[in-house]
Amino acid sequence: MKIKTISRSTDAYLADRASETSRQPRNLDSALHPFERAREYTKALNATKLERMFAKPFVGQLGRGHIDGVYTIALNPRMLNAAASGSADGVIKYWDLTSQEETYSVQAHENIVRGLTVTPEGRLLSCASDKTVKLWDMKNKNPDPKQVYLGDRGFNCIDHQRGPDTSKFATGCGKVQLWDTTRSKPLSSLSWGADTITSLKFSPSEHAVFASTGSDRALTLYDIRTNSPINKLVTSMNNNAISWNPQVPFMFCAANEDHNVYLYDMRNLSACTSFLQDHVAAVMDVDYSPTGREIVTASYDKTIRIFNVRERFSRDIYHTKRMQRVFSAKFTLDNKYILSGSDDGNVRLWRAKASEKAGVRSSRERASREYTDALKERYRHMPEVRSIARHRHVPSAIKNAREIKGIERKALKRRQDNERKHNKNLPDIHLKQQHIVGVAIKDDKKIEEWKRIQEEKKQHKESVEGGWKNV
């Protein structure tokens, strides 16, 4: 005699000892839930509305700020809650982001502080237009620098080489100079056409490679192992800042004067991989997030924008009534906050996600947040959800400038299309290549050949002029 029974595990219907609620069986058959999609859409719409309702990105300003404009910010790679800022009056301040108060302040230079960087040991390097680079010990709060390095011209930028066992740093003025913290004079000098180096940045992954921008509208890559430049990219307008992707070693971005940010692959500089557009004035600073998925930009139009690297337009814009021209912006190392320095002398702290709750969240809160984020991602292309998620209140000046810029862009595109219609030989240049004037590769043999040809032309011209004089 056979007896058939139904058996199931007690874990499927009994409550967990750590949980207060019992598990409820659920049939996921779509035929039994005809209104599931409509309910999910309503939840996604409500979640989007609540996100915009509770969006409060501004956390506060640090201390009382600076007396003059803040033009550079540096983060300490060994501490999450430490940052330094330099102003136009030569003052450097060290901040505790937890208490939002300054822990150290010093009159470092006589003129504007052009660059700040923190060494792997936690010391601070500063450069200014007074022809000096100074090394500071922030732990002991000593008012005197540990080391002073003298240059021939005023310095515009500085950055320290990444890596635990290195003491090299680079500065930019009329040329790129490579220094060692243990020596008083530069180890070597590098140049390739630029009269003035405006910014430079070491790669966080490939420690021997760094990039610089110059007054000749060029973006140049260097390798300190060969002690020479590698590639050179010339754009239609000047580049103001560079940032390397911390997760993808060969990717970097540049902030340009034409209101855009361009993303490049150092293996192929014939075209940018992507470009970010939304600003209505020159982009003064740019920085990658620690995850490499987002970019924050500081602009001359008094706003900060946050971009997803895979999307052309910004996902959020930050501004206040009192904030003036923004010259620097940085992601904190935990990817949760943004620091900005503006011309009004204030260092401001923002949330990277405007509606994100600060502090510890329970497991139920985390689960609910993940569920609503998944719903918003699923229905983000719906017209009503997209309209609410993208809407931002911006100052009237920026709104009007954006409208005028859109009209100009359409007129320029219409003109180019008409020219191509009437001229078949006119090439159709892609948007990713229109801002590029040319690309050069460093080749000593070609340079020597070019110099020889120029010398022969000069001698021939002198001989011809001498013959005419004799006649």
N, C-alpha and C positions, 0 to 999 in steps of 0.2 A: 504494500500500500504506500503510495507516494503522496506527500503533502507539500504544496507549494506555499511559500510565505514571502512576504515583502520585508526586506531588511534595509535599513538606512543607518548611516553613521549619526551618532548623537551630536557630533560637531556641527551638523548641518542645521539643527533647529534649537539646540540648547545655547544659552547665553554664555559668553566668556566670563570668567571669574573677575577679570579686570574691568569689564564693561557692565553698565547698568541696564542696557537695552538688550532685548532678545533678538535673535536673527529671524527675519521674516522671509519665507520662501517667495521667489519671484519668477514668473514665467516670462521669458524675453521674446515670446512669439509676437511679431509685429501685428498679426491679425487680431490679437487680443487688446492692442493699444492703438486704436485708430487715430486718437488725438495727441499722440506722443510728440510729433513734430511741431504741432501748434503750441503745445505747452512749453517745449524747449525754446521755441522762438520768443515766446512771451518772457520766459526767464532770462534769455540773453538780452532782450531789450531792456528789461528792468535792471539787469546787472550793469549794462552800459550807462544807463541814466544815473544809477547810484555811484558809479565810478566817477563820472563828471561832477556829480553833486559834492562828493567828498574829496575832490582834487584840491589839495593845498600843498603845493610843492615847496614854498618858501619856508625854511626852518628858522633862519635868523642871520644876523650879521655877526661877525667875530669881533668881540670887544667893542672898542670905539673906532676901529679902522685906522687908516693912515691920514696924515694931514694932506698929502698930495695923492695923485692918481696911482693906482696899483697896476703895474705893467708885467709882472712875472710872479708865478706861483710854483713852488716845488713841494713834492711829497717825500716823506721819509719812508724808504722801502722796508724798514725794520719795524715801523710802528703804524698801526691803522689810524690812530687819532692824532697825528702830528703833521703839521704843514708849515711852510715858511712862505712869506710874501715880501716883495721888494717894491718900493715906491719911487716916485720921481725926485723926492727930496733926499735920497740916499739912505733911508732908514730901512732896516730889515727887521721883521717881526716874526717870532716863532709862536705858533698857536697850538692850543690844546682843543681839539674839535669836540671833545666830550663836554667840557665846561664852557666852550666858546669864548675863552679868554686867552690873552697873550701870556706866555710864560717867559719870554725873552725878547728884548728889544735893544737895538744897538744902532748908532749912527755909523754905518759901515763905509759909506763913500761920500764924496763931495758932490757928485752929480747923480743923474738918474741911474738906477739899478737896472741894467739891461738883461741880466740872466742870473738864474739860481739853479743849482743842482745839488743833490745830496749824494755823497759817496757811499759805497757799500758798508763802510764802517760807521755811518751815521753822522759824519761831519758835513758841514755846509760849505759849498764853494759859491762865491758871488763875483760877478764882473760888472763893470760900470764904464761909463764914458770918460772917467778920470785916469784911464790907462793902467788900471790895477786889477788884479785878481786876488781875492783874499780867501783864506781857509779859516773857518770858524768851528770851534768846539761848542756845540749846543748843550752838551750834558753839564759841563762845569759852569756855564753862563759867564764865561770870561769876556769882558768888554774889549779886550785886545785880540786881534787875529793871531792864530798860530803861525801863519805863513803869509807872506805877501809876494806876489809875482808881478813884475813890471813888464809892460809892453811898450811898443813904439807908437801905437795909436789906441784910441778908445775902443773898448770891446763892445760888441753888439750881442753876443750870445755865447753860451757855454753849456757843455754837457759832459758827464762823466761816463766812462766806458762801463758797461754792465759786466757782471761776473764777480765772484767772491774774492779772487786773488789778483786784482789789478789795481794799479794806482795811476792810470793814465786818464787824462781828460783833454778835451779839445775846445778851443776858443775860436771865435770868428771876428775878424775886423777887416783889414784890407785883404787878408788871406787867412786860410785855415792853419792854425798852429796846434801841434800836438805837444802836450806837456806831461810831466811826471810830478806827482805831489812831493817827491823827495828831492827835486832839483829846482833851481831858481830860474833856469832858462829853458826855452822850448827845445824839445828833442828834434823836431823837424817842422818844415813849413810846406804847405800844399796850396796850389792855386791853379786855376784853369779859366782865365779870362775875366773873372768878376772883379770889379773895383772894390766892392764892399760885400762882405758876407753878412746876411741879415739874420739867419737862423741855422741851426744844425742840431741833429739828433742821432744818437747811437742806436743801433738795432738792439732790442732786448734779447733776441735769440741768437743772431749771428754777431758775436761780440766784436769782431774785427771790422765790421762794416758800419759806416754812418753816411748820412746824407746832409746836404747843405743847400740853402737857397741864397741867391746873390742879386745884386742890383742890375745885372745883365739879363734878368728874367729867366735865369737858368736854374735848374735843379740838378745837382751833381752828386754822384755816388763815389765814395772813397773806400779804399781798403788799406788799413794800416799795416798789414802784413807785407804788401808790396810797396808801401809808402808812396802811393800814387793814386790819382783819380781813375775811376773805371768807366762810367758812362756819364753823359751829359744830355739833359733834356731842356730845350728852350721853349717856353710857352709865350703866348701872345701878351700876357700881363704878368706882373710880379707875383711871386709866392711869398706869403707872410709866415708860415709855420709848417712844420712837418710832424707827423706822428706815425710810428711803426705799429703794426698789428702784433700784439704780444703772443698770439696763438698761431699765426701763419707767418713764418720768418721772412718770406719774400714779398709780403704785401705792405704798402705804406700809403699814406694819404697826404695831400698838400692843400693848405688853405690859400685860395687865390683872390686877387683883387677884383676879379670879374663876378664876385658874389657867390661863387661855387666852390665846392670841395671836390677834388679829383682823387680817385683811388687808382693806384698803379701796381703793376707787377714788375719787380725789378729785373725779371728775366726777359721782359719784352716791353720796351718803353715806346714803341711806335704808336700806341694808343692807350688811353686809360681803360681800365676794366669797368669802371662805372663813375658816375658823377652825381653829386648831391646838390640840389638847388631848392632854395626857398628864401634865402636872405635877400634883402634889397640894398645892401651895402657891402663893403669889403669884409671878408672873413679874416679876422685878426689872429685867431688861435684855433687849434683843433687837437682833440685827444681821443684815443681809443679807450673803450672800457676794458677792464681786465679780462673779460670773456672774449673780447674781439668781435662781438656781435653788434655793438652800438658805437656811435661817434657823437661827441658833444662839440659844438662849435660856438665860438664867441665872435660877435660881429660888431662892426661900427654902427649898425642901426639900433644899438642899445638893447639887443635881445640875445638870448641863448637858445639854441635849438638842439634837439636830440634826434638823431637819425638812426634808423636800422640800416646796416650795411647793404642789405638786399633790396632796399626801397629807395627811390629817388627823392621822395619828399619827406619832410620831418614828421615824426610822430607826436612831438610836443614842442611848445615854445614857452619860455619863461621870460618874464619882464616885470618891472615895477615902475611906479611913477617917478621915483627918485633916481633910479639907476641910469647912468650915463653910458658913454661909449665903453663897450666891454673889450678888454685887451687880453684877457687870459681866462681859461676854463680848464678844469681838470676833474677827472673821475677819481674818487677815493679808491683805495685798494680793495675794499670789500664790495665794490660795485653798487653801493646803495645810495651814495650821496655825490653831489657835484659841488665843486668850489669855483667861484668866479671872482675876478678882480676887475674893477671898472675905474673910469676916470674920475669918479666922485670920491675916491679914496676908501671905499668899503670893500671888504672881503665877505662875500655872501655864501651861505650854505643852503643847498637845495636838495630835495629828494630826487633820486634818479627816476622813480615812478611816483607820479604826483599823488596818487590815491593810496599808496601802500601804507599799511599801518606799522608804526614803529613799536619795537618791543617784542617780547616773546608771545607767540600765538599757540593756542592749544591745538591738539590733533584735529578736533572737529572744525576749528576755524581754517586750518590748512586744507583739509579735505573740501570744505565749502569753497574756498578760494580757488583751488585747482579745478573744481567742477565748473564754476562760473567762468573762469578763464578759458576752459575748453569750449564752453558754449559760445562765448564771444568770438573765439577764433573760428568756430564752425559757421557762424552766421554773420561774420564781419562784412561780407559782400552784399548783404541785404541793404536796400536803399536807406531805410529808416535807421538801422543800426550804424551804418557807415556815416550818415549825416551827423548823428549825435556824437559819435566817437571822434570825428575829425573837426568838429566845430571848436574854435578858440576865439576868445575876445582879444583883439590886438589893438594897439594904439592907432588912431586915425591916420597918422602920418605914414605908418607902415602899410596900412590897408590901401591908401591912395597910391603909394609908391609901387605896391605890388600890382595894382590895376594898370598903372602906366607901363610898368615893365612887361606885363603880359601883352599889351597892345604893341609895344616895340618889338617883342619877340615874334609875334604873328606877322608884323609888317616886314621884318627881315626875312622870315621864311618865305613869305609870298614873293619878295623880290628875288631871292635865290631860285625859287621854282621858275619864275618868269625868265630869268637869265638862262637857265638850263634848257628851257623850251626852245629858245631862239639860238642857242649855241650848243651843238651836239658834242663839241670837243671839250666843253667845260666839265670837269670831273664832279661827281656827286660825293662830296666828302662827308663822312659820318660825323654825328655829333661828338663822338668820343675822340675824334681827331682834329676837329676844327680849331681847338685852342693850342695845338702843338705846331710850333714853327719848324723845329728840326731836332734830330737826335744825332749825337756824335759818340763815337767809341774811341777811347784813348789808345793810340797806336804810335809808338815812338818812331817807327820807321817812316810812317806817313808824315809825321810832323817834321822830321829831318828832311824828307823830300820836299815838303812844302817850303821850308826855310831856304833850301838850296835854290828852288825855282824863284822865290822872291828875291834872293840875292843876285841871281843872274839877271832878272828884270831890272833891278836897280843899277847894276853895272852897265847894262845895255843903254839905259836911259841916260846915265852920266856920259857915256861915250858919245851918244848922239848929240847931247847938248854941247859937249866940248867941241865936236866937229862943226856945229853951227857957229859957235863963237869964233873959231879959227877962220871960217869963211867971212 
